Structure formats: C-alpha cells, structure tokens
C-alpha cells in the first residue's frame, strides 16, 4: 500500500512541492530499507519501517493536494478580479 501511495503522490505533484518532495523521498527510502529487511528475514522491523513509509507517503500526497488547492484558489481569485475589472470598465 505504501508503494501505491508513493505513486499517487508522484502523480499528484509531490515532486514539485519542496515539503511534499522531502516526504516522498523519505517514503521511497523507507520502502527500500523495508525490502532489504524482508530479504534478511527481519519482518517485524520491516513492518515498522513500512508503517513509517506509509505515513510519509500519505503526508507527501496531502501536501501536494494542499498546494494544488492553493494554486487553484489563487487562479480563481485572479479570474474574479479580472471579471470585476471588466464589469467596472
């Protein structure tokens, strides 16, 4: 599930948002670490690392969505201002 969330965060714009990109990077690193732990038979530790990876991936996705919402809000405000200016003219 963490890998799916990482993909969702990538598609959702996390790589272009600094805070989201950081958490995305952490999630990827933790997934790699968990895979190495599984290969070594350290399944309990791998489960803890995957839980952290999931949390970072969730946060990256949320931060990316927040940034997108802010951009859309700003664009809407700018459009409203243009409409107001056209009405006043």
Secondary structure, DSSP 4 states (H G I P E B T S, - for coil): -HHHHHHHHHHTTGGGSHHHHHHHHHHHHHHHHHHHHHHTT-HHHHHHHHHHHHHHHHHHHHHHHHHHHHHHHHHHHHHHHHHHHHHH-
